[in-house]
Structure formats: structure tokens, C-alpha cells
Amino acid sequence: MVRAHGLAPRVRARLQPRRSASRSAWARYLVGRFLQVTGLMVTLVAATAFFGTSSTIAMLRMMLAGVVLFVPGWLLARKDPRG
């Protein structure tokens, strides 16, 4: 077996126990994930409920509501508390 040059320090660093994240980091992450899923569900419902109808404006408004929920959730959940 041939060792890759410079790989050992990175492997040792990954084997070190990680520090536990704070409760606020987990809360922020979980709220962000909840907002993401809710936004996606609202967008899905808007796309399916208004499919084939003439009320395009209502569909676009409901999709905008889904995006308004999703984007803050994405911003909150960008940093994973696990590291």
C-alpha cells in the first residue's frame, strides 16, 4: 500500500471529535429547514392547484409566497451545525 503524500494530517483532523454545536445553531438550522420545506410545498400546491386554469396571477402570487418562505429558510440553513 502506498501512502498519499500529505493526506495523513487531513485524515487525522477528520478523526478528531467535533465540538458540539450550540442549541441556537441547531434551532436556526431547523427553522431554516422547516421554512425551506414549507416554501417548496406552497410552490408545489400552487403549481398543481392552478394547473390548466385561467387564474395565472393567483398562481404566481402563491408561488411568490412559496419563494418568500424558501429564501429566508435557505439563508438560515446554509451553515450546518455539525460542521
A tleap script that builds the chain and sets N, CA, C and O, in Angstrom:
source leaprc.protein.ff14SB
mol = sequence {
  NMET VAL ARG ALA HIE GLY LEU ALA PRO ARG
  VAL ARG ALA ARG LEU GLN PRO ARG ARG SER
  ALA SER ARG SER ALA TRP ALA ARG TYR LEU
  VAL GLY ARG PHE LEU GLN VAL THR GLY LEU
  MET VAL THR LEU VAL ALA ALA THR ALA PHE
  PHE GLY THR SER SER THR ILE ALA MET LEU
  ARG MET MET LEU ALA GLY VAL VAL LEU PHE
  VAL PRO GLY TRP LEU LEU ALA ARG LYS ASP
  PRO ARG CGLY
}
set mol.1.N position { 0.842 -1.172 0.000 }
set mol.1.CA position { 0.000 0.000 0.000 }
set mol.1.C position { 0.891 1.240 0.000 }
set mol.1.O position { 1.859 1.316 0.757 }
set mol.2.N position { 0.571 2.177 -0.825 }
set mol.2.CA position { 1.344 3.402 -0.942 }
set mol.2.C position { 0.550 4.527 -0.296 }
set mol.2.O position { -0.621 4.729 -0.616 }
set mol.3.N position { 1.182 5.253 0.607 }
set mol.3.CA position { 0.503 6.370 1.261 }
set mol.3.C position { 0.522 7.594 0.355 }
set mol.3.O position { 1.532 7.898 -0.281 }
set mol.4.N position { -0.591 8.277 0.307 }
set mol.4.CA position { -0.654 9.523 -0.451 }
set mol.4.C position { 0.069 10.606 0.323 }
set mol.4.O position { -0.103 10.737 1.535 }
set mol.5.N position { 0.869 11.373 -0.371 }
set mol.5.CA position { 1.676 12.402 0.266 }
set mol.5.C position { 0.776 13.526 0.794 }
set mol.5.O position { 0.000 14.107 0.036 }
set mol.6.N position { 0.880 13.827 2.075 }
set mol.6.CA position { 0.132 14.937 2.678 }
set mol.6.C position { -1.295 14.612 3.066 }
set mol.6.O position { -2.029 15.502 3.494 }
set mol.7.N position { -1.701 13.384 2.933 }
set mol.7.CA position { -3.074 13.018 3.244 }
set mol.7.C position { -3.278 12.707 4.727 }
set mol.7.O position { -4.375 12.893 5.252 }
set mol.8.N position { -2.250 12.245 5.391 }
set mol.8.CA position { -2.371 11.827 6.789 }
set mol.8.C position { -2.850 12.941 7.728 }
set mol.8.O position { -3.708 12.671 8.567 }
set mol.9.N position { -2.335 14.197 7.631 }
set mol.9.CA position { -2.849 15.229 8.547 }
set mol.9.C position { -4.335 15.501 8.357 }
set mol.9.O position { -5.048 15.751 9.330 }
set mol.10.N position { -4.806 15.455 7.123 }
set mol.10.CA position { -6.230 15.702 6.886 }
set mol.10.C position { -7.092 14.572 7.437 }
set mol.10.O position { -8.178 14.809 7.966 }
set mol.11.N position { -6.603 13.356 7.310 }
set mol.11.CA position { -7.352 12.215 7.843 }
set mol.11.C position { -7.397 12.287 9.360 }
set mol.11.O position { -8.442 12.044 9.964 }
set mol.12.N position { -6.265 12.621 9.982 }
set mol.12.CA position { -6.252 12.747 11.443 }
set mol.12.C position { -7.193 13.858 11.902 }
set mol.12.O position { -7.857 13.723 12.930 }
set mol.13.N position { -7.252 14.947 11.152 }
set mol.13.CA position { -8.138 16.050 11.526 }
set mol.13.C position { -9.601 15.618 11.464 }
set mol.13.O position { -10.410 16.050 12.285 }
set mol.14.N position { -9.939 14.782 10.507 }
set mol.14.CA position { -11.322 14.315 10.403 }
set mol.14.C position { -11.678 13.339 11.512 }
set mol.14.O position { -12.848 13.207 11.870 }
set mol.15.N position { -10.683 12.655 12.058 }
set mol.15.CA position { -10.945 11.687 13.119 }
set mol.15.C position { -11.056 12.342 14.492 }
set mol.15.O position { -11.489 11.696 15.446 }
set mol.16.N position { -10.675 13.604 14.608 }
set mol.16.CA position { -10.785 14.319 15.876 }
set mol.16.C position { -12.259 14.495 16.227 }
set mol.16.O position { -13.077 14.738 15.340 }
set mol.17.N position { -12.609 14.379 17.500 }
set mol.17.CA position { -14.010 14.606 17.876 }
set mol.17.C position { -14.391 16.062 17.614 }
set mol.17.O position { -13.641 16.990 17.917 }
set mol.18.N position { -15.567 16.224 17.048 }
set mol.18.CA position { -16.056 17.574 16.737 }
set mol.18.C position { -16.648 18.207 17.975 }
set mol.18.O position { -17.170 17.527 18.859 }
set mol.19.N position { -16.554 19.519 18.018 }
set mol.19.CA position { -17.185 20.217 19.137 }
set mol.19.C position { -18.688 20.260 18.893 }
set mol.19.O position { -19.142 20.377 17.755 }
set mol.20.N position { -19.433 20.166 19.952 }
set mol.20.CA position { -20.889 20.153 19.796 }
set mol.20.C position { -21.391 21.565 19.513 }
set mol.20.O position { -20.883 22.546 20.057 }
set mol.21.N position { -22.378 21.641 18.667 }
set mol.21.CA position { -22.945 22.932 18.294 }
set mol.21.C position { -23.907 23.403 19.377 }
set mol.21.O position { -24.464 22.603 20.128 }
set mol.22.N position { -24.086 24.694 19.440 }
set mol.22.CA position { -24.973 25.257 20.449 }
set mol.22.C position { -26.435 25.008 20.069 }
set mol.22.O position { -26.757 24.679 18.928 }
set mol.23.N position { -27.288 25.173 21.046 }
set mol.23.CA position { -28.720 24.987 20.811 }
set mol.23.C position { -29.264 26.022 19.840 }
set mol.23.O position { -30.146 25.716 19.038 }
set mol.24.N position { -28.748 27.238 19.905 }
set mol.24.CA position { -29.246 28.271 18.997 }
set mol.24.C position { -28.860 27.963 17.553 }
set mol.24.O position { -29.626 28.255 16.634 }
set mol.25.N position { -27.682 27.377 17.342 }
set mol.25.CA position { -27.283 26.999 15.983 }
set mol.25.C position { -28.205 25.916 15.436 }
set mol.25.O position { -28.606 25.960 14.273 }
set mol.26.N position { -28.537 24.940 16.285 }
set mol.26.CA position { -29.456 23.896 15.847 }
set mol.26.C position { -30.852 24.447 15.601 }
set mol.26.O position { -31.511 24.065 14.634 }
set mol.27.N position { -31.306 25.342 16.470 }
set mol.27.CA position { -32.634 25.932 16.291 }
set mol.27.C position { -32.701 26.726 14.995 }
set mol.27.O position { -33.678 26.626 14.253 }
set mol.28.N position { -31.673 27.510 14.721 }
set mol.28.CA position { -31.627 28.299 13.484 }
set mol.28.C position { -31.643 27.367 12.266 }
set mol.28.O position { -32.344 27.619 11.287 }
set mol.29.N position { -30.872 26.306 12.343 }
set mol.29.CA position { -30.792 25.355 11.238 }
set mol.29.C position { -32.142 24.664 10.996 }
set mol.29.O position { -32.590 24.547 9.856 }
set mol.30.N position { -32.779 24.212 12.073 }
set mol.30.CA position { -34.050 23.502 11.928 }
set mol.30.C position { -35.177 24.422 11.463 }
set mol.30.O position { -36.022 24.010 10.669 }
set mol.31.N position { -35.196 25.657 11.947 }
set mol.31.CA position { -36.192 26.618 11.461 }
set mol.31.C position { -35.969 26.888 9.978 }
set mol.31.O position { -36.927 26.992 9.212 }
set mol.32.N position { -34.721 26.999 9.577 }
set mol.32.CA position { -34.413 27.202 8.169 }
set mol.32.C position { -34.879 26.040 7.310 }
set mol.32.O position { -35.458 26.243 6.243 }
set mol.33.N position { -34.628 24.829 7.772 }
set mol.33.CA position { -35.082 23.653 7.017 }
set mol.33.C position { -36.608 23.604 6.946 }
set mol.33.O position { -37.172 23.255 5.909 }
set mol.34.N position { -37.271 23.951 8.043 }
set mol.34.CA position { -38.732 23.972 8.050 }
set mol.34.C position { -39.262 24.984 7.035 }
set mol.34.O position { -40.204 24.693 6.298 }
set mol.35.N position { -38.656 26.173 6.998 }
set mol.35.CA position { -39.090 27.183 6.037 }
set mol.35.C position { -38.828 26.734 4.604 }
set mol.35.O position { -39.630 27.012 3.712 }
set mol.36.N position { -37.730 26.052 4.379 }
set mol.36.CA position { -37.448 25.551 3.035 }
set mol.36.C position { -38.507 24.552 2.583 }
set mol.36.O position { -39.034 24.657 1.475 }
set mol.37.N position { -38.811 23.599 3.430 }
set mol.37.CA position { -39.794 22.574 3.064 }
set mol.37.C position { -41.175 23.192 2.890 }
set mol.37.O position { -41.911 22.829 1.973 }
set mol.38.N position { -41.524 24.125 3.768 }
set mol.38.CA position { -42.823 24.786 3.656 }
set mol.38.C position { -42.912 25.576 2.354 }
set mol.38.O position { -43.933 25.526 1.668 }
set mol.39.N position { -41.857 26.299 2.013 }
set mol.39.CA position { -41.847 27.058 0.763 }
set mol.39.C position { -41.967 26.162 -0.452 }
set mol.39.O position { -42.678 26.493 -1.400 }
set mol.40.N position { -41.283 25.035 -0.436 }
set mol.40.CA position { -41.392 24.100 -1.554 }
set mol.40.C position { -42.795 23.508 -1.656 }
set mol.40.O position { -43.311 23.316 -2.757 }
set mol.41.N position { -43.410 23.221 -0.512 }
set mol.41.CA position { -44.764 22.674 -0.532 }
set mol.41.C position { -45.768 23.706 -1.059 }
set mol.41.O position { -46.662 23.365 -1.833 }
set mol.42.N position { -45.620 24.948 -0.645 }
set mol.42.CA position { -46.521 26.005 -1.129 }
set mol.42.C position { -46.367 26.164 -2.635 }
set mol.42.O position { -47.362 26.326 -3.342 }
set mol.43.N position { -45.144 26.120 -3.133 }
set mol.43.CA position { -44.909 26.241 -4.568 }
set mol.43.C position { -45.494 25.047 -5.315 }
set mol.43.O position { -46.070 25.212 -6.390 }
set mol.44.N position { -45.350 23.851 -4.758 }
set mol.44.CA position { -45.918 22.662 -5.384 }
set mol.44.C position { -47.439 22.737 -5.438 }
set mol.44.O position { -48.044 22.415 -6.460 }
set mol.45.N position { -48.054 23.160 -4.344 }
set mol.45.CA position { -49.516 23.291 -4.311 }
set mol.45.C position { -49.968 24.341 -5.310 }
set mol.45.O position { -50.982 24.157 -5.984 }
set mol.46.N position { -49.235 25.433 -5.416 }
set mol.46.CA position { -49.604 26.477 -6.386 }
set mol.46.C position { -49.517 25.954 -7.805 }
set mol.46.O position { -50.385 26.245 -8.628 }
set mol.47.N position { -48.489 25.194 -8.098 }
set mol.47.CA position { -48.323 24.678 -9.454 }
set mol.47.C position { -49.397 23.649 -9.805 }
set mol.47.O position { -49.860 23.600 -10.945 }
set mol.48.N position { -49.795 22.828 -8.834 }
set mol.48.CA position { -50.782 21.789 -9.126 }
set mol.48.C position { -52.216 22.295 -9.002 }
set mol.48.O position { -53.081 21.875 -9.770 }
set mol.49.N position { -52.481 23.180 -8.061 }
set mol.49.CA position { -53.860 23.642 -7.857 }
set mol.49.C position { -54.343 24.537 -8.999 }
set mol.49.O position { -55.524 24.531 -9.346 }
set mol.50.N position { -53.429 25.296 -9.572 }
set mol.50.CA position { -53.825 26.232 -10.619 }
set mol.50.C position { -53.462 25.741 -12.015 }
set mol.50.O position { -53.515 26.512 -12.974 }
set mol.51.N position { -53.093 24.465 -12.140 }
set mol.51.CA position { -52.715 23.924 -13.440 }
set mol.51.C position { -53.928 23.886 -14.364 }
set mol.51.O position { -54.953 23.295 -14.025 }
set mol.52.N position { -53.810 24.509 -15.512 }
set mol.52.CA position { -54.882 24.490 -16.502 }
set mol.52.C position { -55.986 25.496 -16.269 }
set mol.52.O position { -56.969 25.503 -17.010 }
set mol.53.N position { -55.859 26.342 -15.271 }
set mol.53.CA position { -56.891 27.356 -15.032 }
set mol.53.C position { -56.444 28.681 -15.645 }
set mol.53.O position { -55.291 28.847 -16.045 }
set mol.54.N position { -57.358 29.585 -15.703 }
set mol.54.CA position { -57.047 30.893 -16.302 }
set mol.54.C position { -56.525 31.897 -15.271 }
set mol.54.O position { -56.186 33.023 -15.635 }
set mol.55.N position { -56.457 31.518 -14.013 }
set mol.55.CA position { -56.029 32.449 -12.961 }
set mol.55.C position { -54.507 32.379 -12.766 }
set mol.55.O position { -54.014 31.883 -11.753 }
set mol.56.N position { -53.796 32.881 -13.748 }
set mol.56.CA position { -52.335 32.851 -13.699 }
set mol.56.C position { -51.790 33.769 -12.612 }
set mol.56.O position { -50.792 33.447 -11.968 }
set mol.57.N position { -52.436 34.901 -12.408 }
set mol.57.CA position { -51.969 35.863 -11.399 }
set mol.57.C position { -52.041 35.254 -10.003 }
set mol.57.O position { -51.125 35.435 -9.200 }
set mol.58.N position { -53.115 34.537 -9.709 }
set mol.58.CA position { -53.242 33.901 -8.395 }
set mol.58.C position { -52.161 32.835 -8.205 }
set mol.58.O position { -51.606 32.702 -7.114 }
set mol.59.N position { -51.861 32.075 -9.267 }
set mol.59.CA position { -50.818 31.071 -9.175 }
set mol.59.C position { -49.462 31.729 -8.933 }
set mol.59.O position { -48.680 31.257 -8.108 }
set mol.60.N position { -49.186 32.804 -9.641 }
set mol.60.CA position { -47.904 33.486 -9.462 }
set mol.60.C position { -47.775 34.087 -8.070 }
set mol.60.O position { -46.689 34.077 -7.491 }
set mol.61.N position { -48.852 34.603 -7.536 }
set mol.61.CA position { -48.811 35.148 -6.170 }
set mol.61.C position { -48.547 34.052 -5.146 }
set mol.61.O position { -47.787 34.244 -4.197 }
set mol.62.N position { -49.182 32.905 -5.348 }
set mol.62.CA position { -48.965 31.805 -4.407 }
set mol.62.C position { -47.542 31.254 -4.541 }
set mol.62.O position { -46.925 30.882 -3.543 }
set mol.63.N position { -47.026 31.204 -5.756 }
set mol.63.CA position { -45.640 30.772 -5.942 }
set mol.63.C position { -44.675 31.776 -5.324 }
set mol.63.O position { -43.652 31.388 -4.760 }
set mol.64.N position { -44.988 33.043 -5.426 }
set mol.64.CA position { -44.162 34.067 -4.785 }
set mol.64.C position { -44.165 33.882 -3.268 }
set mol.64.O position { -43.138 34.072 -2.616 }
set mol.65.N position { -45.306 33.514 -2.713 }
set mol.65.CA position { -45.362 33.244 -1.268 }
set mol.65.C position { -44.458 32.062 -0.907 }
set mol.65.O position { -43.804 32.077 0.136 }
set mol.66.N position { -44.421 31.046 -1.762 }
set mol.66.CA position { -43.522 29.924 -1.521 }
set mol.66.C position { -42.063 30.337 -1.580 }
set mol.66.O position { -41.251 29.887 -0.772 }
set mol.67.N position { -41.731 31.187 -2.530 }
set mol.67.CA position { -40.345 31.673 -2.648 }
set mol.67.C position { -39.986 32.546 -1.456 }
set mol.67.O position { -38.864 32.484 -0.952 }
set mol.68.N position { -40.933 33.357 -1.003 }
set mol.68.CA position { -40.691 34.225 0.155 }
set mol.68.C position { -40.447 33.388 1.410 }
set mol.68.O position { -39.711 33.820 2.297 }
set mol.69.N position { -41.036 32.224 1.501 }
set mol.69.CA position { -40.764 31.326 2.625 }
set mol.69.C position { -39.442 30.578 2.436 }
set mol.69.O position { -38.692 30.376 3.391 }
set mol.70.N position { -39.169 30.173 1.206 }
set mol.70.CA position { -37.997 29.341 0.953 }
set mol.70.C position { -36.678 30.095 1.120 }
set mol.70.O position { -35.747 29.568 1.730 }
set mol.71.N position { -36.582 31.301 0.599 }
set mol.71.CA position { -35.297 32.024 0.585 }
set mol.71.C position { -34.772 32.311 1.997 }
set mol.71.O position { -33.597 32.043 2.250 }
set mol.72.N position { -35.572 32.840 2.931 }
set mol.72.CA position { -35.029 33.001 4.290 }
set mol.72.C position { -34.641 31.672 4.928 }
set mol.72.O position { -33.670 31.603 5.681 }
set mol.73.N position { -35.401 30.615 4.626 }
set mol.73.CA position { -35.037 29.301 5.140 }
set mol.73.C position { -33.704 28.835 4.596 }
set mol.73.O position { -32.898 28.257 5.324 }
set mol.74.N position { -33.472 29.084 3.325 }
set mol.74.CA position { -32.189 28.721 2.722 }
set mol.74.C position { -31.050 29.507 3.353 }
set mol.74.O position { -29.976 28.963 3.606 }
set mol.75.N position { -31.290 30.787 3.604 }
set mol.75.CA position { -30.250 31.615 4.234 }
set mol.75.C position { -29.954 31.152 5.658 }
set mol.75.O position { -28.802 31.176 6.091 }
set mol.76.N position { -30.987 30.732 6.388 }
set mol.76.CA position { -30.772 30.266 7.765 }
set mol.76.C position { -30.092 28.904 7.815 }
set mol.76.O position { -29.294 28.645 8.716 }
set mol.77.N position { -30.395 28.039 6.867 }
set mol.77.CA position { -29.897 26.667 6.930 }
set mol.77.C position { -28.595 26.464 6.163 }
set mol.77.O position { -28.149 25.327 6.015 }
set mol.78.N position { -27.984 27.518 5.678 }
set mol.78.CA position { -26.756 27.376 4.910 }
set mol.78.C position { -25.617 26.814 5.750 }
set mol.78.O position { -24.796 26.049 5.245 }
set mol.79.N position { -25.558 27.180 7.012 }
set mol.79.CA position { -24.459 26.704 7.873 }
set mol.79.C position { -24.960 25.520 8.688 }
set mol.79.O position { -25.806 25.661 9.571 }
set mol.80.N position { -24.421 24.365 8.372 }
set mol.80.CA position { -24.791 23.144 9.078 }
set mol.80.C position { -24.116 23.127 10.452 }
set mol.80.O position { -22.895 23.273 10.518 }
set mol.81.N position { -24.856 22.955 11.547 }
set mol.81.CA position { -24.249 22.985 12.879 }
set mol.81.C position { -23.323 21.800 13.149 }
set mol.81.O position { -22.567 21.828 14.120 }
set mol.82.N position { -23.364 20.778 12.326 }
set mol.82.CA position { -22.470 19.632 12.520 }
set mol.82.C position { -21.054 19.942 12.065 }
set mol.82.O position { -20.128 19.178 12.342 }
set mol.83.N position { -20.881 21.058 11.369 }
set mol.83.CA position { -19.536 21.442 10.953 }
set mol.83.C position { -19.281 21.238 9.565 }
set mol.83.O position { -18.181 21.524 9.091 }
savepdb mol mol.pdb
quit
